[in-house]
Amino acid sequence: MNPLRRAPATIALATILLVLLASAASAARSTPGDLSPAAARLLDAAHRSHGPLPFAVSAAGPGCLAEPTPGPDVHVNCRAADDGAANDIQSEVSVAARGRTVVVAFNDFSVCCDEIALTGYAVSTDGGRTFVDRGPAPPTANVKPFGDPWLTKGSDGSIYLTTLALSSADIGTAESEIAIYRMRPGRTTFELFAIPVRLGWFLETLADKAALAIDRQQGQDRFSLTWTLEAADDDAEDPIMLTDSLGGATWRTTRVSDGDVCGAWSQPTFADRRLFVSWLELPALCAGSEGEGEFPDLAAADEPTGDDEAEAGDWSGENKIAEIDLRTGAPRFESLISDVKGTGDAVIECGSAERQVIETAPGHAARLEPGATVVADGEGVLYAVWSDRPDGVGGDDDNATRIWLSFSRDHARTWSEPRVVSGPLGPGMRDRFMPWLTLDGDRLAAMWYHRVPALPEDLLQVDVRYISLAYGNHGPAPISPEIVVSSRQFPLVTTVPNPFPAANCYMGDYNGITSDHGQLYVAWGDNRLGDPDIFLAHPATAARTDAIR
């Protein structure tokens, strides 16, 4: 087993935690003597790479009104909480709505360190027109939330926030957890609901990328949480796990994937009272190479924007899905949604490991993975969207990153041939990436970033496209042009290297889109003000359509 093959996830997360915990306890700053060899390497590498926090941080606290900005887009996070720090980062966005209340959760590097709380959230009570930044999900004595937020609505209108967490601010004893918070109807703050996952010391066993789905069954809410188990042990596998509960009082954990997935992306989805779990496998990265314990040769293209034909290594993989037996928690079967070939225009060094990225200029790069997001309609039809390049990593605009869609009418046993839903094919097509999908009444709504030609470097905008459902013998098809949602285009900021060292190549891994009572809400990471912030828009009011094909 390659001892370094899990570096993109485990080392990156360990590095972030070590940076955040650098000021926690002086006793934690030396390497404990009982580390496994692999964990010791992780700790040593993180200590060599990063010193103290490069800026002061402060918590937003309740009642920090997000600043207004010109144009129709709504600013979600409060920049005053950043305390004037350069490149404070808000990213990895999730959004939920119930009536006039709209909640947005995100990684928030500006509230991280006094209480080791990296998961921030903001609330609107006027339908998403203004937001109050509530600061971090409230830490407790044994729960220190540190990011990867996910929002889900329960049957009674409660909004649930799922986040990775630590059991302590002491790096020598902190255990990896997943915490769930609840915002009850009529309230605007979260309270701790459950700690369904508790593992060992976070540098030896780590939970990553938690995602939650809720369905009403047997008169109670069924909570289904998926996550990736990552271990520093050289011989351990990193499978996709499921932790579920009927009612939320007691929790059961089972294994979903057969073995290593070498990626941390998974998602639970309910359809026809059945539970499905989708995930991304990258077997080429699992394999590694012989001898040196290094990753495959993932040499970036010679040009900074990845426009030549240089081989960029094997980033191929598979988007898979399984139906779960709710009685046992075990998979009934698994099937292939789609093969993926590689979604980046270049591969570059991103701090702890090489990653595939969209790179608009030297040092301006957004990392991305081709994991699928899945939703189901009222008839039980499943839909999946993901990003990928037809000929793998690299190439010119003819090989641009595109958004693909597939669907299943037979409860995920078979899937349609993937088709592109993000603009026309052919010369001049520009990258679309980081998609997300939601059911919007009798149609689907998909969002993504769209790379726009500009000088001195390309810019980004946020697009939405409406797609029909699969009725009768007709498959889903686009029923609108690509609608430009963001009122301003914005650049990728300097993230290689980043003033916050754990965030190299960091626009986040996902954005958010949701619909409630006919109103669509789109939330995304946006750099128009000079560093990554969170914005929200209402695409139903957007009149412009995309003129750039």
Salt bridges, closest charged atoms under 4 A:
ASP44 OD2 - ARG48 NH1 1.99
ASP73 OD2 - ARG528 NH2 2.67
GLU92 OE1 - LYS209 NZ 3.12
GLU92 OE2 - ARG367 NH2 3.72
GLU115 OE1 - LYS144 NZ 4.00
ASP148 OD1 - LYS209 NZ 3.13
GLU191 OE2 - ARG182 NE 3.86
GLU191 OE2 - ARG184 NE 2.59
GLU191 OE1 - ARG187 NH1 3.70
ASP215 OD2 - ARG273 NE 3.79
ASP221 OD1 - ARG216 NH1 3.42
ASP234 OD1 - ARG41 NH2 3.21
GLU237 OE1 - ARG255 NH2 2.52
ASP238 OD2 - ARG5 NH1 3.85
ASP238 OD2 - ARG6 NE 2.67
ASP244 OD2 - ARG222 NH1 3.61
ASP244 OD2 - ARG252 NH2 2.60
ASP260 OD2 - ARG5 NH2 2.88
ASP272 OD2 - HIS411 NE2 2.89
GLU281 OE1 - LYS320 NZ 3.39
GLU318 OE1 - LYS320 NZ 3.59
GLU323 OE2 - ARG274 NH1 3.64
GLU323 OE2 - ARG332 NE 3.55
ASP325 OD2 - ARG327 NH2 3.22
ASP325 OD1 - ARG332 NH2 3.76
GLU334 OE2 - LYS320 NZ 3.22
ASP345 OD2 - ARG451 NH1 2.86
GLU369 OE2 - ARG355 NH2 3.14
ASP397 OD2 - ARG430 NH1 2.45
ASP431 OD1 - ARG389 NH1 2.92
ASP431 OD2 - ARG451 NH1 2.86
ASP440 OD2 - ARG443 NE 3.01
GLU457 OE2 - HIS364 ND1 2.85
ASP458 OD2 - ARG430 NH2 2.36
ASP458 OD2 - ARG451 NE 2.87
ASP463 OD2 - HIS450 ND1 2.62
GLU482 OE1 - ARG432 NH2 2.71
GLU482 OE1 - ARG549 NH1 3.40
ASP509 OD2 - LYS209 NZ 2.90
ASP509 OD1 - ARG367 NE 2.80
ASP516 OD1 - LYS153 NZ 2.72
ASP516 OD2 - HIS517 ND1 2.88
ASP526 OD2 - ARG528 NH2 2.87
ASP531 OD1 - ARG79 NH1 2.99
ASP533 OD1 - HIS75 NE2 3.85
ASP533 OD2 - ARG79 NH1 2.52
ASP546 OD2 - ARG432 NH2 3.99
ASP546 OD2 - HIS450 ND1 3.01
